[in-house]
């Protein structure tokens, strides 16, 4: 809530809106007043001009001006016109400005107060002038007898009468202004109420502090943070989230699914279900994703997504799994060696040394044959160690693992960690598939140098249906029963991700053994390079 003495943003906006409405109403009234004055003045000029022209063209006026006493005829005539037209004076005079008519008879015979020179020359005059009746809007029109000016007619309305007309028009203006002001105040009040609801009654200083604190927290946290609205659009994301997802500020306001980052993650977020430490592949990163709905006063306002980078940890875990597998293999080999040693000792004890030598020579020949083949074909120690370990692991699981004789590894164009990720996951997947088959067999072929890496892993398992082959390298796909969600279906996805990182291709087809065949192509082979 706001601090004591601090006004809410809604209340401040209301005050400013009322000031604006009041200013507009006052300004409108002032403009309407000025317009009314202008209109009244223009109407008075048009009116006196029309009346003066009418009187000047009257035959009665022309005839009376030629008599010895024009006032006898013109005074009643002019006063009748003045009363009927609502003007303040109708004055008929000779060309020297001597009046023949006037509302005040004492002024008859006296000189007209005003300008008549242009009118005597035949040009009408319209002006505002202070005469005997006070300031007035007047016109002076020449009376012509043929081409000769024989007299002048002046018709005028006092400024006071014009002001009365303006004042008479003021009440409607004030009523309209009051209605506009009331509507404006009502609208401002409604806007203020809505704004108060949207800002939760907070003051401007508190909103500023909250923004500064939240911005500092978002930038300081080590996790990626996304805020999604109820339609799944991104409304906020911190710098770490942009880094992990590989996007910029242009992603804000877009639907997460439209970014094309991870179809599996987009579907999971669109479902609205909570996620807890869910593993997803986004671009070249392994992310731990948490998703929870956000509520305010029992109303859903969107959801919160946190992202943690597990890429390095996943790589270390993969290497650890390899080391653990090698350790388990050595342990099992230790047991096998102990059994063989006991067998040879027993043969010697029972007086069969020839059989003991033959047994030992046979085992040594088999082991040496595989080791020699590995040494001849594989110059990379990491891959050699991996294959030796997988060979022992396959033997322990009752699966025949064959390393094709035409294989050749003179170098690799990828890091040892990525090579372990690709081969280790694919061979493990093949061993798992072959272990449940009647004929347990896995074949590995590798052709690699510094500029390319081609490999093929086949198994005699149940294979992968054509309908599922597009989903094999998507995180979460697996033929194994689910035993806890974290990491399930991640091996093939990591292998596919590592291959694509080197602009390579990984495909899955049917194997000649009846199972699945995984083929990896990174770069051009020796033959392709020679042809090009």
C-alpha positions as CSV (number, residue, x, y, z in Angstrom):
1,X,0.0,0.0,0.0
2,X,1.0,3.6,-0.3
3,X,2.9,5.4,2.4
4,X,1.1,8.0,4.6
5,X,0.8,11.3,2.8
6,X,1.5,9.7,-0.6
7,X,-1.3,9.9,-3.1
8,X,-2.0,7.0,-5.4
9,X,-1.3,7.2,-9.1
10,X,-5.0,6.9,-9.8
11,X,-5.8,9.9,-7.6
12,X,-3.0,12.0,-9.2
13,X,-4.3,11.1,-12.6
14,X,-7.8,12.1,-11.6
15,X,-6.6,15.5,-10.3
16,X,-4.7,16.2,-13.5
17,X,-7.6,15.1,-15.6
18,X,-9.9,17.4,-13.7
19,X,-7.5,20.3,-14.2
20,X,-7.3,19.5,-18.0
21,X,-11.2,19.3,-18.2
22,X,-11.6,22.5,-16.3
23,X,-9.0,24.3,-18.5
24,X,-10.7,23.0,-21.6
25,X,-14.1,24.1,-20.4
26,X,-12.9,27.6,-19.4
27,X,-11.0,27.9,-22.7
28,X,-14.1,26.7,-24.6
29,X,-16.4,29.2,-22.8
30,X,-13.9,32.0,-23.5
31,X,-13.7,31.0,-27.2
32,X,-17.4,30.8,-27.4
33,X,-17.8,34.2,-25.8
34,X,-15.3,35.7,-28.2
35,X,-17.1,34.0,-31.1
36,X,-20.4,35.3,-29.9
37,X,-19.1,38.8,-29.8
38,X,-17.6,38.5,-33.3
39,X,-20.9,37.0,-34.6
40,X,-22.9,39.7,-32.9
41,X,-20.7,42.5,-34.3
42,X,-20.7,41.1,-37.8
43,X,-24.5,40.6,-37.6
44,X,-24.9,44.3,-36.4
45,X,-22.7,45.5,-39.3
46,X,-24.6,43.5,-41.9
47,X,-27.9,44.6,-40.4
48,X,-27.2,48.4,-40.3
49,X,-25.6,48.2,-43.8
50,X,-28.7,46.5,-45.3
51,X,-31.1,49.0,-43.6
52,X,-29.0,52.0,-44.7
53,X,-29.0,50.8,-48.3
54,X,-32.7,50.3,-48.2
55,X,-33.3,53.9,-46.8
56,X,-30.9,55.5,-49.2
57,X,-32.7,53.9,-52.1
58,X,-36.1,54.9,-50.9
59,X,-37.9,57.4,-53.3
60,X,-39.4,59.0,-50.2
61,X,-36.0,60.0,-49.0
62,X,-34.8,61.3,-52.4
63,X,-38.0,63.3,-52.8
64,X,-37.9,64.8,-49.3
65,X,-34.3,65.9,-49.7
66,X,-35.4,68.2,-52.6
67,X,-38.0,70.1,-50.4
68,X,-37.4,73.2,-48.3
69,X,-37.9,71.4,-44.9
70,X,-36.8,67.7,-45.3
71,X,-37.2,67.0,-41.6
72,X,-41.0,67.4,-41.7
73,X,-41.2,64.3,-43.9
74,X,-38.0,62.4,-43.0
75,X,-38.2,62.5,-39.2
76,X,-41.4,60.4,-38.8
77,X,-40.2,58.1,-41.6
78,X,-36.8,57.6,-40.0
79,X,-38.2,57.0,-36.6
80,X,-40.7,54.4,-37.9
81,X,-37.8,52.5,-39.6
82,X,-35.7,52.7,-36.4
83,X,-38.5,51.3,-34.3
84,X,-39.4,48.6,-36.8
85,X,-35.8,47.5,-37.4
86,X,-34.6,47.6,-33.8
87,X,-31.7,49.9,-34.5
88,X,-30.7,52.8,-32.2
89,X,-30.6,55.6,-34.8
90,X,-31.5,56.3,-38.4
91,X,-30.1,59.7,-39.4
92,X,-30.6,61.4,-42.8
93,X,-28.4,64.3,-43.5
94,X,-27.2,66.5,-46.4
95,X,-23.8,66.2,-47.9
96,X,-22.3,68.6,-45.4
97,X,-23.4,66.4,-42.5
98,X,-26.3,68.6,-41.2
99,X,-28.9,66.2,-39.7
100,X,-32.5,66.1,-40.9
101,X,-33.5,63.3,-38.5
102,X,-32.4,62.0,-35.1
103,X,-33.9,60.0,-32.2
104,X,-33.2,63.1,-30.1
105,X,-34.9,66.0,-31.8
106,X,-32.5,68.5,-30.2
107,X,-29.8,67.1,-32.5
108,X,-31.7,67.9,-35.7
109,X,-30.0,70.6,-37.6
110,X,-26.7,69.9,-35.9
111,X,-23.6,68.4,-37.6
112,X,-23.3,64.6,-37.7
113,X,-20.6,63.3,-35.4
114,X,-18.5,60.8,-37.5
115,X,-16.7,60.3,-40.8
116,X,-18.6,61.2,-44.0
117,X,-15.9,62.1,-46.5
118,X,-15.9,58.8,-48.3
119,X,-19.7,58.6,-48.4
120,X,-19.9,62.1,-50.0
121,X,-17.6,60.7,-52.6
122,X,-20.0,57.8,-53.2
123,X,-18.4,55.0,-51.1
124,X,-20.3,53.5,-48.2
125,X,-18.6,53.7,-44.7
126,X,-18.9,51.0,-42.0
127,X,-17.2,51.9,-38.7
128,X,-17.4,51.8,-34.9
129,X,-17.5,55.4,-33.5
130,X,-18.6,57.2,-30.4
131,X,-21.4,59.6,-31.4
132,X,-24.0,61.5,-29.4
133,X,-25.6,58.2,-28.3
134,X,-22.3,56.6,-27.3
135,X,-20.1,54.0,-29.0
136,X,-22.0,52.3,-31.9
137,X,-21.6,50.2,-35.0
138,X,-22.7,52.4,-37.8
139,X,-22.8,52.7,-41.6
140,X,-23.0,55.8,-43.7
141,X,-24.6,55.2,-47.2
142,X,-24.8,57.9,-50.0
143,X,-28.2,58.9,-51.4
144,X,-27.9,59.2,-55.1
145,X,-30.1,61.1,-57.6
146,X,-28.7,59.6,-60.8
147,X,-24.9,60.0,-60.6
148,X,-25.1,62.8,-58.1
149,X,-24.9,62.3,-54.3
150,X,-27.7,64.4,-52.8
151,X,-27.6,63.2,-49.2
152,X,-26.4,60.7,-46.7
153,X,-28.1,58.0,-44.5
154,X,-26.5,56.7,-41.3
155,X,-27.9,53.7,-39.5
156,X,-26.3,52.5,-36.2
157,X,-26.7,50.1,-33.3
158,X,-25.0,51.0,-30.0
159,X,-22.2,48.8,-28.7
160,X,-24.3,48.4,-25.5
161,X,-27.1,46.8,-27.4
162,X,-24.6,44.4,-29.2
163,X,-23.2,43.5,-25.7
164,X,-26.8,42.7,-24.5
165,X,-27.2,40.3,-27.4
166,X,-23.9,38.6,-26.5
167,X,-25.0,38.3,-22.9
168,X,-28.3,36.8,-24.0
169,X,-26.4,34.1,-25.9
170,X,-24.2,33.3,-22.8
171,X,-26.7,31.0,-20.9
172,X,-26.7,28.3,-23.6
173,X,-23.0,28.4,-23.8
174,X,-22.6,28.0,-20.0
175,X,-25.1,25.2,-20.0
176,X,-23.2,23.4,-22.7
177,X,-19.9,24.0,-20.9
178,X,-21.4,22.6,-17.7
179,X,-22.6,19.5,-19.5
180,X,-19.2,19.0,-21.1
181,X,-17.4,19.5,-17.7
182,X,-19.7,17.0,-16.0
183,X,-19.2,14.4,-18.7
184,X,-15.4,15.0,-18.6
185,X,-15.3,14.7,-14.8
186,X,-17.4,11.5,-14.9
187,X,-15.1,10.0,-17.5
188,X,-12.0,11.0,-15.5
189,X,-13.6,9.4,-12.4
190,X,-14.2,6.2,-14.3
191,X,-10.7,6.1,-15.7
192,X,-9.3,6.8,-12.2
193,X,-11.2,3.9,-10.8
194,X,-10.0,1.5,-13.5
195,X,-6.4,2.8,-13.1
196,X,-6.6,2.3,-9.4
197,X,-7.7,-1.2,-9.9
198,X,-4.9,-1.9,-12.4
199,X,-2.2,-0.3,-10.2
200,X,-3.5,-1.9,-7.0
201,X,-3.8,1.5,-5.4
202,X,0.0,2.2,-5.4
203,X,1.6,5.6,-5.5
204,X,4.0,6.7,-8.2
205,X,7.1,6.5,-5.9
206,X,6.2,3.0,-4.8
207,X,5.7,1.9,-8.4
208,X,9.0,3.4,-9.3
209,X,10.7,1.7,-6.4
210,X,9.1,-1.6,-7.3
211,X,10.2,-1.3,-10.9
212,X,13.8,-0.5,-9.8
213,X,13.9,-3.4,-7.3
214,X,12.3,-5.9,-9.7
215,X,14.6,-4.8,-12.6
216,X,17.7,-5.2,-10.2
217,X,16.5,-8.6,-9.1
218,X,15.8,-9.8,-12.6
219,X,19.3,-8.8,-13.7
220,X,21.0,-10.2,-10.6
221,X,19.5,-13.7,-10.5
222,X,21.6,-16.5,-12.1
223,X,18.5,-18.3,-13.5
224,X,16.7,-17.4,-16.6
225,X,13.2,-16.0,-15.8
226,X,10.2,-15.7,-18.2
227,X,6.8,-14.2,-17.5
228,X,4.0,-15.4,-19.8
229,X,0.5,-14.0,-20.0
230,X,-2.6,-16.2,-20.1
231,X,-2.3,-16.5,-23.9
232,X,1.3,-17.8,-23.6
233,X,2.9,-14.6,-24.8
234,X,6.2,-13.4,-23.3
235,X,5.7,-10.3,-21.2
236,X,9.0,-10.1,-19.5
237,X,12.4,-11.9,-19.7
238,X,15.7,-11.2,-18.0
239,X,19.1,-11.1,-19.5
240,X,19.9,-14.7,-18.5
241,X,16.8,-16.0,-20.2
242,X,17.7,-14.2,-23.4
243,X,21.2,-15.7,-23.3
244,X,19.9,-19.3,-22.6
245,X,17.2,-19.1,-25.3
246,X,19.4,-17.2,-27.8
247,X,16.8,-14.4,-28.3
248,X,16.6,-10.6,-27.9
249,X,14.1,-8.0,-26.9
250,X,12.1,-8.6,-30.1
251,X,10.8,-11.9,-28.5
252,X,8.8,-9.9,-25.9
253,X,5.2,-9.9,-26.8
254,X,5.4,-13.0,-29.0
255,X,4.0,-16.4,-28.3
256,X,6.7,-18.7,-27.0
257,X,5.7,-21.4,-29.5
258,X,6.3,-18.9,-32.4
259,X,10.0,-18.6,-31.5
260,X,10.6,-22.1,-32.9
261,X,13.1,-23.0,-30.1
262,X,11.9,-26.3,-28.7
263,X,8.6,-27.9,-29.8
264,X,8.6,-30.1,-26.7
265,X,9.0,-27.2,-24.3
266,X,6.4,-25.1,-26.2
267,X,3.9,-27.9,-25.9
268,X,4.7,-28.3,-22.2
269,X,4.3,-24.6,-21.5
270,X,1.1,-24.4,-23.6
271,X,-0.5,-27.2,-21.5
272,X,-0.4,-24.9,-18.4
273,X,0.7,-27.8,-16.2
274,X,3.3,-27.2,-13.6
275,X,6.8,-28.4,-14.5
276,X,9.5,-29.3,-11.9
277,X,13.1,-29.7,-12.9
278,X,12.0,-30.8,-16.4
279,X,14.9,-31.4,-18.8
280,X,14.6,-29.8,-22.3
281,X,17.0,-29.3,-25.2
282,X,16.9,-25.7,-26.5
283,X,19.3,-25.0,-29.4
284,X,22.6,-26.4,-28.2
285,X,21.8,-26.2,-24.5
286,X,20.3,-28.6,-21.9
287,X,18.0,-26.6,-19.7
288,X,16.2,-27.5,-16.5
289,X,12.8,-25.9,-16.7
290,X,10.3,-25.1,-13.9
291,X,6.9,-23.7,-14.7
292,X,4.2,-22.5,-12.3
293,X,1.0,-20.4,-12.6
294,X,1.0,-16.9,-11.3
295,X,-2.1,-15.6,-9.4
296,X,-3.1,-12.3,-7.9
297,X,-6.0,-12.3,-5.3
298,X,-7.2,-15.6,-6.6
299,X,-7.2,-14.6,-10.2
300,X,-4.8,-16.1,-12.8
301,X,-2.6,-13.5,-14.4
302,X,-0.2,-15.8,-16.3
303,X,2.7,-18.1,-15.4
304,X,6.4,-18.0,-14.4
305,X,9.1,-20.0,-16.1
306,X,12.6,-20.4,-14.7
307,X,15.5,-21.8,-16.7
308,X,18.8,-23.3,-15.5
309,X,21.7,-24.2,-17.7
310,X,22.6,-27.9,-17.4
311,X,24.7,-28.2,-20.5
312,X,28.1,-28.4,-18.8
313,X,26.7,-30.6,-16.0
314,X,25.2,-32.9,-18.6
315,X,28.5,-33.1,-20.4
316,X,30.3,-33.9,-17.1
317,X,27.5,-36.5,-16.3
318,X,28.0,-38.1,-19.7
319,X,31.7,-38.4,-19.1
320,X,31.1,-39.7,-15.6
321,X,28.7,-42.3,-17.0
322,X,31.4,-43.4,-19.4
323,X,34.0,-43.6,-16.6
324,X,31.5,-45.5,-14.4
325,X,30.8,-47.9,-17.3
326,X,34.6,-48.5,-17.7
327,X,34.9,-49.0,-14.0
328,X,32.1,-51.5,-14.0
329,X,33.6,-53.2,-17.0
330,X,37.0,-53.4,-15.2
331,X,35.3,-54.8,-12.1
332,X,33.5,-57.5,-14.2
333,X,36.8,-58.3,-16.0
334,X,38.5,-58.6,-12.7
335,X,35.9,-61.3,-11.7
336,X,36.4,-63.0,-15.1
337,X,40.1,-62.9,-14.7
338,X,39.9,-64.4,-11.3
339,X,37.7,-67.2,-12.6
340,X,40.1,-67.9,-15.4
341,X,43.1,-67.8,-13.1
342,X,41.4,-70.3,-10.7
343,X,40.6,-72.5,-13.6
344,X,44.2,-72.5,-14.8
345,X,45.5,-73.2,-11.3
346,X,43.0,-76.0,-10.8
347,X,44.1,-77.6,-14.1
348,X,47.7,-77.5,-13.0
349,X,46.8,-78.9,-9.6
350,X,45.1,-81.9,-11.1
351,X,48.1,-82.5,-13.3
352,X,46.8,-81.1,-16.6
353,X,49.4,-78.3,-17.3
354,X,48.9,-78.7,-21.1
355,X,45.2,-78.0,-20.8
356,X,46.0,-74.9,-18.6
357,X,48.5,-73.6,-21.2
358,X,46.0,-74.1,-24.0
359,X,43.2,-72.4,-22.1
360,X,45.4,-69.4,-21.3
361,X,46.7,-69.1,-24.8
362,X,43.2,-69.2,-26.2
363,X,41.9,-66.4,-24.0
364,X,45.0,-64.3,-24.6
365,X,44.7,-64.8,-28.4
366,X,41.1,-63.6,-28.4
367,X,41.9,-60.5,-26.3
368,X,45.0,-59.7,-28.3
369,X,43.2,-60.1,-31.6
370,X,40.5,-57.5,-30.6
371,X,43.2,-55.2,-29.1
372,X,45.3,-55.4,-32.2
373,X,42.4,-54.6,-34.4
374,X,41.5,-51.7,-32.3
375,X,45.1,-50.4,-32.2
376,X,45.4,-50.8,-36.0
377,X,42.1,-49.0,-36.8
378,X,41.7,-46.3,-34.1
379,X,44.4,-43.7,-33.5
380,X,42.2,-41.7,-31.1
381,X,42.7,-42.9,-27.6
382,X,39.3,-41.6,-26.3
383,X,37.4,-43.5,-29.0
384,X,39.5,-46.6,-28.5
385,X,39.0,-46.5,-24.7
386,X,35.2,-46.0,-25.3
387,X,35.0,-48.9,-27.7
388,X,37.0,-51.2,-25.5
389,X,34.8,-50.3,-22.6
390,X,31.6,-50.9,-24.6
391,X,33.0,-54.2,-25.8
392,X,33.5,-55.4,-22.3
393,X,30.1,-54.0,-21.3
394,X,28.4,-55.8,-24.2
395,X,30.1,-59.1,-23.3
396,X,28.9,-58.7,-19.7
397,X,25.3,-58.2,-20.9
398,X,25.5,-61.1,-23.3
399,X,25.6,-59.0,-26.5
400,X,28.0,-59.5,-29.4
401,X,29.6,-56.2,-30.2
402,X,31.5,-56.2,-33.6
403,X,33.9,-53.5,-34.7
404,X,33.9,-53.7,-38.5
405,X,37.4,-54.5,-40.0
406,X,37.2,-51.7,-42.6
407,X,36.9,-49.1,-39.9
408,X,39.5,-46.4,-39.7
409,X,40.0,-43.5,-37.2
410,X,43.0,-41.3,-38.0
411,X,41.5,-38.2,-36.4
412,X,38.3,-36.5,-35.5
413,X,36.9,-33.1,-36.5
414,X,35.0,-32.7,-33.2
415,X,35.9,-32.5,-29.6
416,X,36.5,-35.8,-27.6
417,X,33.6,-34.9,-25.4
418,X,31.2,-34.6,-28.3
419,X,32.6,-37.9,-29.8
420,X,31.9,-39.6,-26.5
421,X,28.4,-38.1,-26.4
422,X,27.5,-39.3,-30.0
423,X,29.1,-42.8,-30.0
424,X,28.4,-43.5,-26.3
425,X,24.7,-42.7,-26.5
426,X,24.1,-44.5,-29.8
427,X,26.0,-47.7,-28.7
428,X,24.2,-47.7,-25.4
429,X,20.9,-47.4,-27.2
430,X,21.9,-50.2,-29.5
431,X,23.0,-52.5,-26.6
432,X,19.6,-51.8,-24.9
433,X,17.7,-52.7,-28.0
434,X,19.8,-55.9,-28.8
435,X,19.7,-57.2,-25.3
436,X,16.0,-58.2,-25.6
437,X,16.4,-59.8,-29.1
438,X,16.8,-63.5,-29.8
439,X,20.2,-62.8,-31.6
440,X,22.0,-60.2,-29.5
441,X,24.3,-58.4,-31.9
442,X,25.5,-54.8,-32.4
443,X,27.8,-53.6,-35.2
444,X,29.9,-50.5,-35.1
445,X,31.6,-48.9,-38.2
446,X,33.6,-45.7,-38.1
447,X,35.5,-43.8,-40.8
448,X,37.0,-40.6,-39.5
449,X,39.8,-38.1,-40.1
450,X,40.6,-34.6,-39.2
451,X,38.1,-33.2,-41.7
452,X,35.2,-35.7,-41.5
453,X,33.5,-38.2,-39.2
454,X,31.2,-40.9,-40.5
455,X,29.8,-43.7,-38.4
456,X,27.2,-46.4,-38.5
457,X,25.8,-48.3,-35.5
458,X,23.4,-51.2,-36.2
459,X,21.6,-53.5,-33.8
460,X,19.4,-56.7,-34.0
461,X,16.7,-55.2,-31.8
462,X,13.0,-54.6,-32.6
463,X,13.9,-51.5,-34.7
464,X,12.1,-48.2,-34.9
465,X,8.9,-47.7,-36.9
466,X,8.9,-45.2,-39.8
467,X,6.2,-43.2,-38.0
468,X,8.5,-42.6,-35.0
469,X,11.7,-41.9,-36.8
470,X,11.1,-38.1,-36.9
471,X,10.7,-38.1,-33.1
472,X,13.8,-40.2,-32.3
473,X,16.0,-37.2,-31.7
474,X,13.4,-35.1,-29.8
475,X,13.9,-34.9,-26.1
476,X,11.5,-37.2,-24.2
477,X,11.2,-39.9,-26.9
478,X,12.1,-43.4,-25.7
479,X,11.1,-47.0,-26.1
480,X,12.1,-47.7,-22.5
481,X,9.6,-47.7,-19.6
482,X,9.5,-44.5,-17.7
483,X,11.4,-44.7,-14.4
484,X,11.4,-41.0,-13.4
485,X,11.1,-38.2,-15.8
486,X,14.5,-36.5,-15.5
487,X,16.9,-37.5,-18.3
488,X,14.5,-39.9,-19.9
489,X,14.8,-39.9,-23.7
490,X,17.8,-37.5,-23.5
491,X,20.6,-39.6,-24.9
492,X,19.5,-39.7,-28.6
493,X,18.5,-36.0,-28.4
494,X,22.0,-35.1,-27.1
495,X,23.6,-37.2,-29.9
496,X,21.5,-35.5,-32.5
497,X,22.2,-32.1,-31.1
498,X,26.0,-32.7,-31.1
499,X,25.9,-33.9,-34.7
500,X,23.9,-30.8,-35.8
501,X,26.3,-28.5,-33.9
502,X,29.0,-29.6,-36.5
503,X,26.5,-29.1,-39.4
504,X,26.3,-32.8,-39.8
505,X,23.4,-35.2,-40.4
506,X,22.2,-38.1,-38.4
507,X,19.5,-40.5,-39.7
508,X,17.8,-43.7,-38.6
509,X,16.7,-46.5,-41.0
510,X,16.2,-50.2,-40.8
511,X,19.2,-52.5,-40.2
512,X,20.1,-55.6,-42.1
513,X,20.1,-57.3,-38.7
514,X,16.4,-56.6,-38.3
515,X,16.8,-53.7,-35.9
516,X,17.7,-50.0,-36.3
517,X,20.7,-48.4,-38.1
518,X,21.9,-45.0,-37.0
519,X,24.2,-43.2,-39.6
520,X,26.2,-40.1,-38.8
521,X,27.8,-37.9,-41.5
522,X,30.0,-34.9,-40.6
523,X,32.0,-33.5,-43.5
524,X,33.0,-35.2,-46.7
525,X,34.6,-38.7,-46.8
526,X,37.9,-39.4,-48.4
527,X,36.2,-40.7,-51.6
528,X,33.9,-37.6,-51.8
529,X,36.9,-35.3,-51.2
530,X,38.8,-37.1,-54.0
531,X,35.9,-36.8,-56.4
532,X,35.4,-33.1,-55.7
